[in-house]
Amino acid sequence: MQSASILLVEDDQMDVMNVQRELRRQNIDVPLVQARNGREALNLLRGENGETKIARPNVVLLDINMPRMNGLELLELLRADPEFNDLNVFITTTSDLENDRLKARNLAVSGYVIKPLSFEKFGEGGTNIDGFSLFLDLLQLKQ
């Protein structure tokens, strides 16, 4: 069985460093693959446009506001793709707009987290689950 991994789709390097710091703080030591936008993430997942196909991640941490292809556009494509329609996606965003939350919820996100990323806030934003526990379960890191 392959080990757990995270695909982080984020264009802001400070936010990438915040995620890395929060993972270390929580003693979560799994491979973290980064894509700078939705298009790059799709290329990595499918092995297209010169990118080597990555192993299917257990969790996708997905920013909404990015250039080229934003997070909600990527999420729509993933949900329409039989290979990726069941990926566990947590939205991480500065957007607290109700229409972004609704769209994310309608696209079956696992959690919606307002940045800066803090695992104490996982599951906020319209999900009725303990998002951090789910996150750990998906990474097979039950604590």
CYANA upper distance limits for C-alpha pairs under 8 A (distance plus 0.5 A):
  3 SER  CA     30 VAL  CA      8.38
  4 ALA  CA     30 VAL  CA      6.72
  4 ALA  CA     31 PRO  CA      7.79
  4 ALA  CA     57 PRO  CA      7.29
  4 ALA  CA     58 ASN  CA      6.27
  4 ALA  CA    138 LEU  CA      8.50
  4 ALA  CA    139 LEU  CA      5.77
  4 ALA  CA    140 GLN  CA      7.60
  5 SER  CA     30 VAL  CA      5.94
  5 SER  CA     31 PRO  CA      5.39
  5 SER  CA     32 LEU  CA      6.54
  5 SER  CA     33 VAL  CA      8.19
  5 SER  CA     56 ARG  CA      8.40
  5 SER  CA     57 PRO  CA      5.46
  5 SER  CA     58 ASN  CA      6.09
  5 SER  CA     59 VAL  CA      7.35
  5 SER  CA    139 LEU  CA      7.56
  6 ILE  CA     30 VAL  CA      7.67
  6 ILE  CA     31 PRO  CA      6.80
  6 ILE  CA     32 LEU  CA      5.39
  6 ILE  CA     33 VAL  CA      6.72
  6 ILE  CA     57 PRO  CA      5.79
  6 ILE  CA     58 ASN  CA      6.57
  6 ILE  CA     59 VAL  CA      5.48
  6 ILE  CA     60 VAL  CA      6.24
  6 ILE  CA     61 LEU  CA      7.73
  7 LEU  CA     32 LEU  CA      6.42
  7 LEU  CA     33 VAL  CA      5.34
  7 LEU  CA     34 GLN  CA      6.40
  7 LEU  CA     35 ALA  CA      7.95
  7 LEU  CA     41 ALA  CA      8.49
  7 LEU  CA     57 PRO  CA      6.46
  7 LEU  CA     59 VAL  CA      6.88
  7 LEU  CA     60 VAL  CA      5.21
  7 LEU  CA     61 LEU  CA      6.71
  8 LEU  CA     16 VAL  CA      8.34
  8 LEU  CA     32 LEU  CA      7.26
  8 LEU  CA     33 VAL  CA      6.51
  8 LEU  CA     34 GLN  CA      5.28
  8 LEU  CA     35 ALA  CA      6.75
  8 LEU  CA     60 VAL  CA      6.39
  8 LEU  CA     61 LEU  CA      5.29
  8 LEU  CA     62 LEU  CA      6.70
  9 VAL  CA     34 GLN  CA      6.35
  9 VAL  CA     35 ALA  CA      5.25
  9 VAL  CA     36 ARG  CA      6.25
  9 VAL  CA     37 ASN  CA      6.39
  9 VAL  CA     38 GLY  CA      7.28
  9 VAL  CA     41 ALA  CA      7.02
  9 VAL  CA     60 VAL  CA      7.85
  9 VAL  CA     61 LEU  CA      6.60
  9 VAL  CA     62 LEU  CA      5.39
  9 VAL  CA     63 ASP  CA      6.54
  9 VAL  CA     71 GLY  CA      8.37
 10 GLU  CA     15 ASP  CA      7.76
 10 GLU  CA     16 VAL  CA      7.13
 10 GLU  CA     34 GLN  CA      7.64
 10 GLU  CA     35 ALA  CA      6.79
 10 GLU  CA     36 ARG  CA      5.56
 10 GLU  CA     37 ASN  CA      6.72
 10 GLU  CA     62 LEU  CA      7.11
 10 GLU  CA     63 ASP  CA      5.96
 10 GLU  CA     66 MET  CA      7.78
 11 ASP  CA     16 VAL  CA      8.43
 11 ASP  CA     35 ALA  CA      8.00
 11 ASP  CA     36 ARG  CA      4.84
 11 ASP  CA     37 ASN  CA      6.58
 11 ASP  CA     63 ASP  CA      8.46
 11 ASP  CA     66 MET  CA      6.66
 11 ASP  CA     67 PRO  CA      8.41
 12 ASP  CA     16 VAL  CA      6.94
 12 ASP  CA     36 ARG  CA      8.34
 13 GLN  CA     17 MET  CA      6.75
 14 MET  CA     18 ASN  CA      6.72
 15 ASP  CA     19 VAL  CA      6.73
 15 ASP  CA    116 PRO  CA      7.78
 15 ASP  CA    117 LEU  CA      8.38
 16 VAL  CA     20 GLN  CA      6.77
 17 MET  CA     21 ARG  CA      6.54
 18 ASN  CA     22 GLU  CA      6.59
 18 ASN  CA    116 PRO  CA      7.75
 18 ASN  CA    117 LEU  CA      7.28
 19 VAL  CA     23 LEU  CA      6.62
 19 VAL  CA    117 LEU  CA      6.84
 20 GLN  CA     24 ARG  CA      6.78
 21 ARG  CA     25 ARG  CA      6.59
 22 GLU  CA     26 GLN  CA      6.72
 22 GLU  CA    117 LEU  CA      7.85
 22 GLU  CA    118 SER  CA      7.15
 22 GLU  CA    119 PHE  CA      7.98
 23 LEU  CA     27 ASN  CA      6.66
 23 LEU  CA     28 ILE  CA      5.54
 23 LEU  CA     29 ASP  CA      7.64
 24 ARG  CA     28 ILE  CA      6.33
 24 ARG  CA     29 ASP  CA      7.47
 28 ILE  CA    141 LEU  CA      8.34
 34 GLN  CA     41 ALA  CA      8.41
 35 ALA  CA     40 GLU  CA      6.04
 35 ALA  CA     41 ALA  CA      5.63
 35 ALA  CA     44 LEU  CA      8.40
 36 ARG  CA     40 GLU  CA      6.90
 36 ARG  CA     41 ALA  CA      7.94
 36 ARG  CA     66 MET  CA      8.25
 37 ASN  CA     41 ALA  CA      6.79
 37 ASN  CA     66 MET  CA      6.21
 37 ASN  CA     67 PRO  CA      6.79
 37 ASN  CA     68 ARG  CA      7.10
 37 ASN  CA     69 MET  CA      6.53
 37 ASN  CA     70 ASN  CA      7.11
 37 ASN  CA     71 GLY  CA      8.09
 38 GLY  CA     42 LEU  CA      6.62
 38 GLY  CA     66 MET  CA      8.04
 38 GLY  CA     68 ARG  CA      7.64
 38 GLY  CA     69 MET  CA      5.22
 38 GLY  CA     70 ASN  CA      6.17
 38 GLY  CA     71 GLY  CA      6.46
 38 GLY  CA     73 GLU  CA      7.98
 38 GLY  CA     74 LEU  CA      5.74
 39 ARG  CA     43 ASN  CA      6.76
 39 ARG  CA     68 ARG  CA      7.08
 39 ARG  CA     69 MET  CA      6.03
 39 ARG  CA     74 LEU  CA      7.93
 40 GLU  CA     44 LEU  CA      6.76
 41 ALA  CA     45 LEU  CA      6.64
 42 LEU  CA     46 ARG  CA      6.50
 42 LEU  CA     48 GLU  CA      8.32
 42 LEU  CA     74 LEU  CA      7.95
 43 ASN  CA     47 GLY  CA      5.85
 43 ASN  CA     48 GLU  CA      5.13
 43 ASN  CA     49 ASN  CA      6.74
 43 ASN  CA     50 GLY  CA      8.48
 43 ASN  CA     51 GLU  CA      6.50
 43 ASN  CA     53 LYS  CA      8.00
 44 LEU  CA     48 GLU  CA      7.33
 44 LEU  CA     51 GLU  CA      6.18
 44 LEU  CA     52 THR  CA      6.75
 44 LEU  CA     53 LYS  CA      5.59
 44 LEU  CA     54 ILE  CA      6.22
 45 LEU  CA     53 LYS  CA      6.09
 45 LEU  CA     54 ILE  CA      6.25
 45 LEU  CA     55 ALA  CA      8.08
 45 LEU  CA     56 ARG  CA      7.49
 46 ARG  CA     53 LYS  CA      6.15
 46 ARG  CA     54 ILE  CA      8.33
 47 GLY  CA     51 GLU  CA      5.69
 47 GLY  CA     52 THR  CA      5.39
 47 GLY  CA     53 LYS  CA      4.16
 47 GLY  CA     54 ILE  CA      7.62
 48 GLU  CA     52 THR  CA      7.82
 48 GLU  CA     53 LYS  CA      7.86
 57 PRO  CA     87 LEU  CA      8.37
 58 ASN  CA     87 LEU  CA      7.70
 58 ASN  CA     88 ASN  CA      7.17
 58 ASN  CA    138 LEU  CA      6.43
 58 ASN  CA    139 LEU  CA      6.58
 59 VAL  CA     87 LEU  CA      7.41
 59 VAL  CA     88 ASN  CA      5.60
 59 VAL  CA     89 VAL  CA      6.41
 59 VAL  CA     90 PHE  CA      7.94
 59 VAL  CA    135 PHE  CA      7.96
 59 VAL  CA    138 LEU  CA      7.33
 59 VAL  CA    139 LEU  CA      7.81
 60 VAL  CA     87 LEU  CA      7.84
 60 VAL  CA     88 ASN  CA      6.68
 60 VAL  CA     89 VAL  CA      5.17
 60 VAL  CA     90 PHE  CA      6.64
 61 LEU  CA     89 VAL  CA      6.52
 61 LEU  CA     90 PHE  CA      5.49
 61 LEU  CA     91 ILE  CA      6.45
 61 LEU  CA     92 THR  CA      6.89
 62 LEU  CA     71 GLY  CA      6.42
 62 LEU  CA     89 VAL  CA      7.29
 62 LEU  CA     90 PHE  CA      6.57
 62 LEU  CA     91 ILE  CA      5.29
 62 LEU  CA     92 THR  CA      6.12
 62 LEU  CA     93 THR  CA      8.39
 63 ASP  CA     70 ASN  CA      8.08
 63 ASP  CA     71 GLY  CA      5.99
 63 ASP  CA     91 ILE  CA      6.35
 63 ASP  CA     92 THR  CA      5.39
 63 ASP  CA     93 THR  CA      5.73
 64 ILE  CA     70 ASN  CA      5.95
 64 ILE  CA     71 GLY  CA      4.52
 64 ILE  CA     72 LEU  CA      6.44
 64 ILE  CA     91 ILE  CA      7.49
 64 ILE  CA     92 THR  CA      7.58
 64 ILE  CA     93 THR  CA      6.31
 64 ILE  CA     95 SER  CA      8.24
 65 ASN  CA     70 ASN  CA      5.96
 65 ASN  CA     71 GLY  CA      7.00
 65 ASN  CA     93 THR  CA      7.81
 66 MET  CA     70 ASN  CA      5.25
 66 MET  CA     71 GLY  CA      7.42
 69 MET  CA     73 GLU  CA      6.69
 69 MET  CA     74 LEU  CA      7.09
 70 ASN  CA     74 LEU  CA      6.85
 71 GLY  CA     75 LEU  CA      6.56
 71 GLY  CA     91 ILE  CA      8.41
 72 LEU  CA     76 GLU  CA      6.66
 72 LEU  CA    103 LYS  CA      8.13
 72 LEU  CA    104 ALA  CA      7.43
 73 GLU  CA     77 LEU  CA      6.98
 74 LEU  CA     78 LEU  CA      6.66
 75 LEU  CA     79 ARG  CA      6.61
 75 LEU  CA    107 LEU  CA      7.52
 76 GLU  CA     80 ALA  CA      6.81
 76 GLU  CA    107 LEU  CA      7.37
 77 LEU  CA     81 ASP  CA      6.79
 78 LEU  CA     84 PHE  CA      5.80
 78 LEU  CA     85 ASN  CA      5.75
 78 LEU  CA     87 LEU  CA      8.29
 79 ARG  CA     84 PHE  CA      7.09
 79 ARG  CA     85 ASN  CA      4.48
 79 ARG  CA     86 ASP  CA      7.60
 79 ARG  CA    107 LEU  CA      7.51
 80 ALA  CA     84 PHE  CA      8.47
 80 ALA  CA     85 ASN  CA      6.62
 81 ASP  CA     85 ASN  CA      5.91
 82 PRO  CA     86 ASP  CA      8.48
 88 ASN  CA    109 VAL  CA      7.43
 88 ASN  CA    110 SER  CA      6.42
 88 ASN  CA    138 LEU  CA      8.41
 89 VAL  CA    109 VAL  CA      5.79
 89 VAL  CA    110 SER  CA      5.99
 89 VAL  CA    111 GLY  CA      7.65
 90 PHE  CA    109 VAL  CA      6.37
 90 PHE  CA    110 SER  CA      5.79
 90 PHE  CA    111 GLY  CA      5.15
 90 PHE  CA    112 TYR  CA      6.26
 90 PHE  CA    113 VAL  CA      7.79
 91 ILE  CA    104 ALA  CA      8.09
 91 ILE  CA    109 VAL  CA      7.52
 91 ILE  CA    110 SER  CA      8.48
 91 ILE  CA    111 GLY  CA      6.68
 91 ILE  CA    112 TYR  CA      5.17
 91 ILE  CA    113 VAL  CA      6.48
 92 THR  CA    112 TYR  CA      6.61
 92 THR  CA    113 VAL  CA      5.30
 92 THR  CA    114 ILE  CA      6.35
 92 THR  CA    115 LYS  CA      6.69
 92 THR  CA    117 LEU  CA      7.48
 93 THR  CA    112 TYR  CA      8.34
 93 THR  CA    113 VAL  CA      6.92
 93 THR  CA    114 ILE  CA      5.63
 93 THR  CA    115 LYS  CA      5.92
 94 THR  CA    114 ILE  CA      5.91
 94 THR  CA    115 LYS  CA      5.72
 94 THR  CA    116 PRO  CA      8.15
 95 SER  CA    100 ASP  CA      7.79
 95 SER  CA    114 ILE  CA      7.44
 96 ASP  CA    100 ASP  CA      7.84
 96 ASP  CA    101 ARG  CA      7.79
 96 ASP  CA    114 ILE  CA      7.45
 97 LEU  CA    101 ARG  CA      6.98
 98 GLU  CA    102 LEU  CA      6.59
 99 ASN  CA    103 LYS  CA      6.54
100 ASP  CA    104 ALA  CA      6.56
101 ARG  CA    105 ARG  CA      6.52
101 ARG  CA    112 TYR  CA      7.88
101 ARG  CA    125 GLY  CA      7.35
101 ARG  CA    126 GLY  CA      7.88
102 LEU  CA    106 ASN  CA      6.52
103 LYS  CA    107 LEU  CA      6.73
104 ALA  CA    108 ALA  CA      7.04
104 ALA  CA    109 VAL  CA      6.33
104 ALA  CA    112 TYR  CA      8.28
105 ARG  CA    109 VAL  CA      6.13
105 ARG  CA    126 GLY  CA      7.74
105 ARG  CA    127 THR  CA      8.28
110 SER  CA    123 GLY  CA      7.99
110 SER  CA    127 THR  CA      7.77
110 SER  CA    131 GLY  CA      7.64
111 GLY  CA    122 PHE  CA      6.75
111 GLY  CA    123 GLY  CA      5.19
111 GLY  CA    124 GLU  CA      7.32
111 GLY  CA    125 GLY  CA      7.79
111 GLY  CA    126 GLY  CA      8.40
111 GLY  CA    127 THR  CA      6.51
111 GLY  CA    131 GLY  CA      6.46
112 TYR  CA    122 PHE  CA      7.34
112 TYR  CA    123 GLY  CA      6.59
112 TYR  CA    124 GLU  CA      6.51
112 TYR  CA    125 GLY  CA      5.86
112 TYR  CA    126 GLY  CA      7.94
112 TYR  CA    127 THR  CA      7.94
113 VAL  CA    117 LEU  CA      7.28
113 VAL  CA    121 LYS  CA      6.74
113 VAL  CA    122 PHE  CA      6.12
113 VAL  CA    123 GLY  CA      7.36
113 VAL  CA    124 GLU  CA      6.73
113 VAL  CA    125 GLY  CA      7.37
114 ILE  CA    121 LYS  CA      8.16
117 LEU  CA    121 LYS  CA      8.13
118 SER  CA    122 PHE  CA      7.61
119 PHE  CA    132 PHE  CA      6.40
120 GLU  CA    132 PHE  CA      7.67
122 PHE  CA    130 ASP  CA      7.60
122 PHE  CA    131 GLY  CA      5.12
122 PHE  CA    132 PHE  CA      5.83
123 GLY  CA    127 THR  CA      5.94
123 GLY  CA    128 ASN  CA      7.37
123 GLY  CA    129 ILE  CA      6.46
123 GLY  CA    130 ASP  CA      6.08
123 GLY  CA    131 GLY  CA      4.43
123 GLY  CA    132 PHE  CA      7.42
124 GLU  CA    128 ASN  CA      8.32
124 GLU  CA    131 GLY  CA      8.14
127 THR  CA    131 GLY  CA      8.35
129 ILE  CA    134 LEU  CA      8.14
130 ASP  CA    134 LEU  CA      6.84
131 GLY  CA    135 PHE  CA      6.51
132 PHE  CA    136 LEU  CA      6.70
133 SER  CA    137 ASP  CA      6.60
133 SER  CA    142 LYS  CA      7.89
134 LEU  CA    138 LEU  CA      6.57
135 PHE  CA    139 LEU  CA      6.88
136 LEU  CA    140 GLN  CA      6.47
136 LEU  CA    141 LEU  CA      5.38
136 LEU  CA    142 LYS  CA      5.99
136 LEU  CA    143 GLN  CA      8.07
137 ASP  CA    141 LEU  CA      6.29
137 ASP  CA    142 LYS  CA      5.92
